[in-house]
């Protein structure tokens, strides 16, 4: 399985430019309203991207899976407009703005990677603006469809608890929706792994 980024670049050669960091489950990687100073690469784990409204209400925007970037919107060293929280124990590499400049000089071909990443994150942000207006089934469909799109594969690499954490739904609700989809032949469950048999159903469900 590869992500859209891995298809073009292999990150192992570039990790030496970053600083390895460890984050425990539920720990903040960066927070909305704080100044950004570079970007992050998720090596292991799972990260949830959220935003908070003026009233303090939390909205889930995206899930970040290994071999993806996060926080790239704040490379200009301005404030973060989202918060990144580790869903499980995670290992990330932080690339400071100054190291980013060195990286671009040494590897100018990476410009395409960052351009793709920023465009992709903006698209996800637009998709999530009306997330709270969706039903539980639509929220789950939107998240899974995004994961399938990232991996270019229809096997879901995360469990029910992860799906619950990333959508804000209860584990019981996630279980019920997946069970319904299994009975309808939309999802196949084998050894606690989920295989999407009808991806067009998910796509149509979220419009």
C-alpha positions as CSV (number, residue, x, y, z in Angstrom):
1,X,0.0,0.0,0.0
2,X,1.3,3.5,-0.8
3,X,-0.1,7.0,-0.5
4,X,-0.3,9.5,-3.2
5,X,2.9,11.0,-2.0
6,X,4.9,7.8,-1.8
7,X,4.1,7.1,-5.5
8,X,6.4,10.0,-6.4
9,X,8.8,10.4,-3.5
10,X,10.5,8.1,-1.0
11,X,11.0,10.0,2.3
12,X,13.8,7.9,3.9
13,X,16.5,9.9,2.2
14,X,15.1,13.2,3.5
15,X,14.4,12.3,7.2
16,X,17.9,13.4,8.2
17,X,16.8,17.0,7.7
18,X,14.1,16.6,10.3
19,X,14.0,16.1,14.1
20,X,12.4,12.9,15.3
21,X,9.7,13.4,17.9
22,X,7.4,11.1,19.9
23,X,3.8,11.8,20.8
24,X,1.6,9.8,23.2
25,X,-2.0,9.0,22.4
26,X,-4.2,12.2,22.8
27,X,-1.1,14.4,22.9
28,X,-1.1,17.7,20.9
29,X,1.4,17.9,18.1
30,X,0.5,21.5,17.4
31,X,-2.4,23.7,18.4
32,X,-4.7,26.1,16.7
33,X,-3.8,29.7,17.3
34,X,-0.1,28.9,18.0
35,X,2.6,30.1,15.6
36,X,3.8,27.5,13.1
37,X,7.5,26.9,12.6
38,X,7.8,24.3,9.9
39,X,5.9,21.1,9.1
40,X,5.7,17.5,10.2
41,X,6.0,14.1,8.5
42,X,4.1,11.2,10.2
43,X,6.4,8.2,10.3
44,X,4.3,5.9,12.5
45,X,0.9,6.2,14.2
46,X,-2.3,8.1,13.4
47,X,-3.1,11.8,13.8
48,X,-6.5,13.6,13.9
49,X,-6.7,17.2,12.5
50,X,-9.4,19.3,14.2
51,X,-10.5,22.9,14.4
52,X,-12.4,24.7,17.1
53,X,-15.2,27.2,16.6
54,X,-15.4,30.5,18.6
55,X,-17.8,28.7,21.0
56,X,-15.2,26.0,21.6
57,X,-16.9,23.3,19.6
58,X,-14.5,20.8,18.0
59,X,-14.8,19.8,14.4
60,X,-12.9,16.9,12.9
61,X,-11.3,17.9,9.5
62,X,-9.0,15.1,8.5
63,X,-7.1,12.0,9.5
64,X,-3.3,11.8,8.8
65,X,-1.9,8.3,8.1
66,X,1.8,7.3,8.0
67,X,4.0,8.8,5.2
68,X,1.9,11.9,5.0
69,X,2.7,15.5,5.9
70,X,0.8,17.8,8.3
71,X,1.1,21.4,9.3
72,X,2.4,22.5,5.9
73,X,0.0,25.4,5.8
74,X,2.1,27.2,8.5
75,X,5.5,27.1,6.7
76,X,5.2,30.9,6.5
77,X,5.6,30.8,10.3
78,X,2.1,32.2,10.9
79,X,-0.4,30.8,13.3
80,X,-1.9,27.3,12.8
81,X,-5.6,27.3,12.0
82,X,-6.0,23.7,13.0
83,X,-4.9,21.4,15.8
84,X,-3.2,18.0,15.4
85,X,-3.8,15.3,18.0
86,X,-2.2,11.9,18.1
87,X,-4.9,9.2,17.9
88,X,-2.4,6.6,19.0
89,X,1.3,6.8,20.0
90,X,3.0,8.4,17.0
91,X,6.5,9.1,15.7
92,X,6.9,12.3,13.6
93,X,9.7,14.2,12.0
94,X,9.6,18.0,12.4
95,X,11.2,20.1,9.6
96,X,11.8,23.7,10.7
97,X,11.3,26.5,8.2
98,X,15.1,27.0,8.0
99,X,15.7,23.3,7.4
100,X,12.9,23.4,4.8
101,X,14.9,26.0,2.8
102,X,18.0,23.8,2.9
103,X,15.9,20.8,1.9
104,X,14.5,22.6,-1.1
105,X,18.0,23.8,-2.2
106,X,19.4,20.3,-1.9
107,X,16.3,18.6,-3.4
108,X,14.4,21.1,-5.7
109,X,12.3,18.2,-7.0
110,X,10.4,18.2,-3.7
111,X,8.6,21.4,-4.7
112,X,6.0,19.2,-6.4
113,X,5.4,17.3,-3.2
114,X,4.6,20.4,-1.2
115,X,2.4,21.9,-3.9
116,X,0.4,18.7,-4.0
117,X,0.2,18.5,-0.3
118,X,-1.1,22.1,0.2
119,X,-3.7,21.7,-2.6
120,X,-4.8,18.4,-1.1
121,X,-5.2,19.8,2.4
122,X,-7.2,22.7,1.1
123,X,-9.5,20.4,-0.7
124,X,-10.0,18.3,2.5
125,X,-10.7,21.5,4.4
126,X,-13.5,22.5,2.0
127,X,-15.0,19.0,2.2
128,X,-15.1,19.1,5.9
129,X,-16.7,22.6,6.4
130,X,-20.2,21.0,6.5
131,X,-19.2,17.8,8.2
132,X,-21.5,18.5,11.2
133,X,-24.5,18.6,8.9
134,X,-23.8,15.0,7.8
135,X,-25.4,11.9,9.2
136,X,-23.3,9.3,11.1
137,X,-23.3,7.1,8.0
138,X,-22.1,10.0,5.8
139,X,-19.4,11.0,8.3
140,X,-18.0,7.5,8.3
141,X,-18.3,7.2,4.5
142,X,-16.5,10.5,4.0
143,X,-13.6,9.4,6.3
144,X,-13.2,6.0,4.7
145,X,-13.5,7.3,1.2
146,X,-10.7,9.7,2.0
147,X,-8.5,6.9,3.4
148,X,-9.1,4.8,0.3
149,X,-8.2,7.7,-1.9
150,X,-5.0,8.3,0.1
151,X,-3.9,4.7,0.0
152,X,-5.1,4.0,-3.5
153,X,-6.3,0.8,-2.0
154,X,-9.7,-0.4,-0.7
155,X,-8.4,-2.1,2.5
156,X,-8.9,0.1,5.5
157,X,-5.7,0.1,7.7
158,X,-7.3,1.3,10.9
159,X,-9.7,-0.3,13.4
160,X,-13.2,0.7,14.7
161,X,-11.8,2.6,17.7
162,X,-9.6,4.7,15.4
163,X,-12.6,5.4,13.1
164,X,-14.6,6.4,16.1
165,X,-11.9,8.8,17.4
166,X,-11.5,10.4,14.0
167,X,-15.1,10.9,13.3
168,X,-16.3,11.9,16.7
169,X,-18.8,9.0,16.6
170,X,-19.2,6.4,19.3
171,X,-17.6,3.0,18.8
172,X,-21.1,1.4,18.9
173,X,-22.3,3.7,16.1
174,X,-19.3,2.9,14.0
175,X,-19.9,-0.8,14.6
176,X,-23.6,-0.6,13.7
177,X,-22.9,1.3,10.4
178,X,-20.1,-1.1,9.4
179,X,-22.4,-4.1,10.2
180,X,-25.1,-2.7,8.0
181,X,-22.6,-2.1,5.2
182,X,-21.4,-5.7,5.6
183,X,-24.9,-7.1,5.4
184,X,-25.4,-5.0,2.2
185,X,-22.2,-6.3,0.6
186,X,-20.6,-2.8,0.7
187,X,-17.8,-3.9,3.2
188,X,-16.2,-7.2,3.8
189,X,-14.7,-7.9,7.3
190,X,-11.9,-10.5,7.6
191,X,-9.6,-10.8,10.6
192,X,-10.7,-7.4,11.9
193,X,-9.7,-5.8,8.6
194,X,-12.2,-4.0,6.4
195,X,-12.3,-4.3,2.6
196,X,-14.4,-1.8,0.6
197,X,-16.3,-3.8,-2.0
198,X,-18.4,-1.0,-3.4
199,X,-16.4,2.3,-3.2
200,X,-18.9,4.0,-5.5
201,X,-21.5,3.6,-2.7
202,X,-19.4,5.7,-0.3
203,X,-18.6,8.3,-3.0
204,X,-22.3,8.7,-3.8
205,X,-23.3,8.8,-0.1
206,X,-21.2,11.9,0.5
207,X,-22.0,13.5,-2.8
